[in-house]
Amino acid sequence: MGLNLFLLLAMVATNILALYHLSAPILQSPKPPAPLQVPDHLLQQLQTIRATINHLTRHQPSTPTSLTTSQSKPTIPADLLLYSHLSPIASSCHNHPDLLHNYMSYTPYSLCPLDSDLAESLILRGCHPLPRRRCFSKTPSKAPSSLPRNPFPSSFLESNIIWAQYSCKSFYCLAKQSPNLDFDIGAEMSRFITYKTELDLPIPQLLQVAKSANSVIRLGIDIGGSTGTFAARMKQYNVTVITTTMNFNAPNNEVVALRGLVPLHMPLQQRLPVFDGVVDLVRCGRAVNRWLPLKMMEFLFYDVDRVLRGGGYFWLDHFFSKGVDLDKIYRPLIGKLGYKKVKWAVGNKTDSGGLKNGEVYLTALLQKPVAR
């Protein structure tokens, strides 16, 4: 009996001692080493490598680990994969893999698909410039024997447009359905040469302003210039103007080219593809308005400043916004440029939308300082 009691006490003591050791903190365990500081240039290299890996693998289908590499079939179009090894693709393209996949899914060395709407969907989402494709652009079935040299012809050549990709199949349809889209050549004849209100700035007056300031206007950019009427009118005064425009289900780029002018197929958010300080004039038409996000507009204005030479002119033509926003938001934004106000005219926007929203028009001609 005494022996059994002794063994019981010994067992209890052993268990208590074991619990004590298990619950006690491990004091002699080595401390983990402090994390090493990675230099900034290595971080940048790692980010570049990670972006490259994501670019090459993002379109690969997820497969079970039991499948071998030979069994998995890549979904990325072959020409997209090939092009990615030859030239960088805009990072925003990777955010829209389905659209990019559809755009690059074509048969090489054959006719390109009629997918300008798909191309513009990618461009507007920041996928610009688009990847190049190895296919032949479709041409009209009946090419005209000659093209007009007059940028204001009696009518636009409908045979030089591939209408299959547009809802309207004629210029008459476009002018009737959307009279504000600048396809009525008769209505375009009087633009930029007549003076009806303080908001108008006829081209002869613009050139006289430049002459009075001992300046000259030879080269210009028309941002969001639709069918190129401003560039066409300036051509008659021996001024070269290139027009940035999108199609939006209408042949804007084709009509600019039909008039013997240069269209740039690019969105408002893209950097202007010209060098710094090389143009005399930049005009922003109705495409630049209050519907643009404010930061996008700010970047646009500073890009205009980048391409303008010293003493060049920035023309905001019929810019519209809410009246309260013009004084609180857009006037200070424009003022940041530090340009001289040659013309500043404000008038009410009298259509239904303008009356409903309390909108106004602003026409401003601003001159960049000759030297900074």
C-alpha positions in Angstrom: 0.0 0.0 0.0 2.8 2.4 0.8 4.6 1.5 -2.4 1.5 2.2 -4.5 1.0 5.6 -2.8 4.7 6.5 -3.5 4.4 5.6 -7.2 1.1 7.6 -7.5 2.8 10.7 -6.1 5.8 10.3 -8.3 3.6 10.1 -11.4 1.6 13.2 -10.5 4.9 15.1 -9.8 6.3 14.1 -13.2 3.2 15.2 -15.0 3.2 18.6 -13.2 6.9 19.0 -14.1 6.2 18.2 -17.7 3.3 20.7 -18.0 5.5 23.4 -16.4 8.2 22.9 -19.0 5.7 22.8 -21.9 3.9 26.0 -20.9 7.0 28.0 -20.1 8.3 30.4 -22.8 11.4 29.2 -24.7 13.9 31.8 -23.6 16.9 30.5 -25.5 15.3 30.2 -28.9 17.2 32.4 -31.4 15.6 35.6 -32.5 14.7 35.8 -36.2 17.1 38.0 -38.2 16.0 41.5 -39.1 14.7 41.7 -42.6 17.2 43.0 -45.1 16.5 46.3 -46.8 16.1 45.8 -50.6 17.6 48.7 -52.6 15.1 50.7 -54.8 16.7 49.8 -58.1 16.3 46.1 -57.3 12.6 46.7 -56.4 12.1 48.3 -59.7 13.7 45.4 -61.5 11.6 42.9 -59.6 8.4 44.9 -60.5 9.5 44.9 -64.2 10.1 41.1 -64.1 6.7 40.6 -62.4 4.9 42.7 -65.0 6.5 40.7 -67.8 5.6 37.4 -66.2 2.0 38.6 -65.7 1.9 39.7 -69.3 3.0 36.3 -70.6 0.8 34.2 -68.2 -2.3 36.2 -67.7 -4.1 34.7 -70.6 -3.1 31.1 -69.9 -6.0 28.9 -68.6 -5.9 27.6 -65.1 -5.2 23.8 -65.3 -5.1 21.2 -62.6 -1.6 20.4 -61.3 -2.1 16.8 -62.5 -2.0 17.9 -66.1 1.3 18.2 -67.9 2.5 21.2 -69.8 2.1 19.4 -73.1 -1.6 18.8 -72.3 -2.5 22.4 -71.6 -3.5 24.6 -74.6 -2.6 28.3 -74.5 -5.6 30.6 -75.3 -3.4 33.6 -76.2 -3.5 34.3 -80.0 -0.2 33.3 -81.6 0.4 36.7 -83.2 -0.2 38.5 -79.9 2.4 36.3 -78.2 4.8 36.9 -81.1 4.3 40.7 -81.1 4.8 40.8 -77.3 8.4 39.6 -77.9 9.0 42.3 -80.5 7.5 45.4 -79.0 6.0 46.4 -75.6 2.3 46.4 -75.3 0.5 49.2 -73.4 -0.1 48.1 -69.8 -3.8 48.9 -70.0 -4.2 46.3 -72.7 -3.7 43.6 -70.1 -6.7 44.9 -68.1 -9.0 43.9 -70.9 -7.9 40.4 -72.0 -11.2 39.5 -73.7 -11.1 42.6 -76.0 -7.4 42.2 -76.7 -8.0 38.4 -77.4 -10.7 39.2 -79.9 -8.7 42.0 -81.6 -5.7 39.7 -82.1 -7.7 36.7 -83.2 -7.4 36.9 -86.9 -5.9 35.0 -89.8 -2.4 36.3 -90.6 -1.7 37.3 -94.2 -5.4 37.6 -95.1 -7.9 40.5 -94.9 -8.2 42.2 -91.6 -11.5 42.0 -89.8 -13.8 45.1 -90.0 -13.5 45.8 -86.3 -12.8 49.5 -85.9 -15.4 49.6 -83.1 -13.5 46.9 -81.3 -10.2 48.8 -81.8 -11.8 52.0 -80.5 -13.1 50.2 -77.4 -9.5 49.2 -76.6 -8.2 52.6 -77.4 -10.7 54.4 -75.1 -9.7 52.0 -72.3 -6.0 53.0 -72.6 -4.9 50.2 -74.8 -3.0 52.5 -77.2 -1.1 52.2 -79.3 -2.7 48.9 -80.4 -0.6 45.9 -81.2 0.3 45.7 -84.9 -1.3 43.0 -87.0 -0.1 41.1 -90.0 -3.1 41.4 -92.2 -4.3 43.5 -95.2 -6.7 46.4 -94.6 -9.8 46.2 -96.7 -10.3 48.8 -99.4 -13.5 50.0 -101.1 -14.6 47.8 -104.0 -14.8 50.8 -106.3 -11.9 53.1 -105.8 -12.4 56.7 -107.2 -10.4 57.6 -110.3 -9.4 60.9 -108.6 -9.7 62.6 -105.3 -10.7 66.2 -104.7 -8.0 68.7 -103.9 -10.5 71.2 -102.6 -11.1 70.5 -98.9 -14.6 71.8 -99.4 -15.9 69.7 -102.3 -19.5 69.9 -103.4 -20.0 66.5 -101.8 -18.0 63.7 -100.1 -17.2 60.6 -102.1 -19.4 57.9 -100.7 -17.6 55.2 -102.8 -14.4 55.7 -100.8 -16.0 54.7 -97.5 -16.5 51.1 -96.4 -20.0 51.5 -95.0 -20.4 47.9 -93.7 -19.0 48.8 -90.3 -21.3 51.8 -89.7 -25.0 52.0 -88.9 -25.6 54.6 -91.5 -24.8 53.7 -95.1 -24.6 57.2 -96.6 -23.6 60.7 -95.8 -27.2 61.7 -96.3 -28.2 59.4 -93.5 -25.5 60.8 -91.2 -26.4 64.4 -91.8 -30.1 63.6 -91.3 -29.8 61.5 -88.1 -27.0 63.6 -86.5 -26.8 67.1 -88.0 -24.2 68.2 -85.4 -21.6 65.6 -86.6 -20.3 67.9 -89.4 -21.2 65.7 -92.3 -23.4 68.3 -94.0 -20.9 69.9 -96.3 -23.3 72.8 -97.1 -23.5 73.7 -93.4 -19.7 73.4 -93.0 -19.0 76.0 -95.7 -19.6 78.9 -93.4 -17.9 77.7 -90.3 -14.8 79.6 -89.0 -15.3 82.5 -91.4 -18.5 84.2 -90.1 -19.0 86.2 -86.9 -22.4 85.8 -85.2 -21.7 86.2 -81.5 -18.9 87.1 -79.2 -18.2 83.3 -78.9 -17.1 83.2 -82.6 -13.5 83.7 -83.6 -13.3 83.8 -87.4 -10.0 82.6 -88.9 -9.1 86.0 -90.5 -9.5 87.6 -87.1 -7.3 84.9 -85.5 -4.5 85.5 -88.1 -4.8 89.3 -87.7 -4.3 88.9 -83.9 -1.2 86.8 -84.5 0.1 89.3 -87.0 -0.5 92.3 -84.6 1.6 90.4 -82.0 4.4 90.0 -84.5 3.7 86.2 -84.4 2.9 83.7 -87.1 0.7 80.7 -87.3 2.0 77.9 -89.6 1.4 74.6 -87.8 -1.5 73.6 -85.6 -3.3 70.7 -83.9 -7.1 70.5 -83.8 -8.0 68.2 -80.8 -11.3 66.4 -81.3 -11.7 67.9 -84.7 -14.5 65.6 -86.0 -14.4 65.7 -89.8 -11.6 68.2 -90.0 -13.5 71.4 -91.0 -11.1 73.7 -89.1 -8.0 72.1 -90.7 -9.7 72.4 -94.1 -10.4 76.1 -93.6 -6.8 76.7 -92.3 -5.4 74.9 -95.4 -6.9 77.7 -97.5 -4.7 80.1 -95.5 -1.6 78.0 -96.1 -1.6 76.8 -92.5 -1.0 73.0 -91.8 -3.3 71.6 -89.1 -3.5 67.9 -88.1 -6.7 66.7 -86.6 -7.1 64.2 -83.8 -10.4 62.4 -84.0 -12.2 59.2 -83.2 -14.9 57.6 -85.3 -17.7 56.5 -82.9 -19.7 54.7 -85.5 -19.2 57.5 -88.1 -16.4 57.8 -90.7 -14.7 60.9 -89.2 -11.1 59.8 -90.0 -12.0 58.8 -93.6 -13.6 62.2 -94.3 -10.6 64.1 -92.9 -8.4 62.1 -95.3 -10.9 62.6 -98.2 -10.3 66.4 -97.7 -6.6 66.0 -98.2 -5.8 66.4 -94.5 -4.1 64.3 -91.9 -6.2 62.5 -89.3 -4.7 61.2 -86.1 -6.8 58.3 -84.7 -6.3 58.9 -81.0 -8.4 59.6 -77.8 -8.3 62.7 -75.7 -6.4 61.0 -72.9 -3.4 60.1 -75.0 -0.2 62.2 -75.1 0.0 64.3 -78.3 2.4 62.5 -80.6 4.5 65.5 -81.5 7.7 66.9 -80.0 7.9 69.7 -77.5 7.5 73.3 -78.5 6.9 72.8 -82.2 3.4 74.0 -83.1 2.0 77.5 -83.2 -1.6 76.8 -82.4 -3.7 74.2 -80.6 -7.5 74.3 -80.8 -9.9 72.3 -78.6 -13.4 72.1 -80.0 -16.6 70.8 -78.5 -15.1 67.4 -77.7 -13.3 69.0 -74.7 -16.0 70.0 -72.2 -17.2 69.5 -68.7 -17.8 65.8 -69.2 -14.0 65.1 -69.1 -12.7 64.1 -65.7 -11.0 67.1 -64.2 -7.6 65.5 -63.8 -7.7 64.2 -67.4 -8.4 67.8 -68.5 -5.6 69.1 -66.5 -3.1 66.7 -68.1 -4.5 67.6 -71.5 -3.9 71.3 -70.9 -0.4 70.8 -69.8 0.3 68.6 -72.8 -1.0 71.4 -74.9 1.6 73.6 -73.2 4.3 71.1 -73.9 3.7 71.1 -77.7 3.2 74.9 -78.1 6.2 77.0 -78.8 6.8 80.2 -76.9 4.3 82.8 -78.0 2.0 80.1 -79.5 -1.8 80.2 -79.1 -4.2 77.9 -77.2 -7.8 78.3 -78.4 -10.7 76.9 -76.4 -13.6 77.0 -78.8 -17.1 76.8 -77.3 -16.0 75.0 -74.2 -19.1 74.3 -72.2 -19.7 73.8 -68.5 -22.1 74.7 -65.7 -21.9 78.4 -65.0 -21.0 77.9 -61.4 -18.2 75.5 -62.3 -16.6 77.9 -64.8 -15.7 80.4 -62.1 -14.9 77.9 -59.3 -13.2 75.1 -61.3 -12.2 75.8 -64.9 -11.1 79.4 -64.7 -8.6 78.6 -61.9 -7.5 75.5 -63.9 -6.9 77.6 -67.0 -5.2 80.3 -65.0 -2.5 77.9 -63.8 -1.0 78.0 -67.3 -0.1 81.6 -66.8 -1.1 82.5 -70.4 -2.1 85.9 -71.6 -5.9 86.3 -72.2 -6.2 87.6 -75.8 -10.0 86.8 -75.9 -12.3 85.6 -73.1 -16.0 85.4 -74.0 -18.8 83.7 -72.1 -22.3 83.1 -73.3 -25.4 81.1 -72.3 -25.8 77.6 -73.8 -29.4 77.9 -75.1 -30.2 74.4 -76.1 -32.4 72.1 -73.9 -29.5 70.6 -72.1 -27.9 73.9 -71.5 -31.0 75.5 -70.1 -31.7 72.6 -67.9 -28.2 72.4 -66.4 -27.4 76.1 -66.3 -24.6 75.7 -68.8 -22.5 78.3 -70.5 -20.0 78.5 -73.4 -16.5 79.8 -73.1 -14.4 80.8 -76.0 -10.9 81.7 -75.0 -7.8 82.6 -77.0 -4.7 82.4 -74.8 -1.1 83.1 -75.7 1.8 81.2 -74.1 4.6 83.3 -72.7 7.5 83.7 -75.1 9.9 82.6 -72.4 9.6 80.8 -69.1 
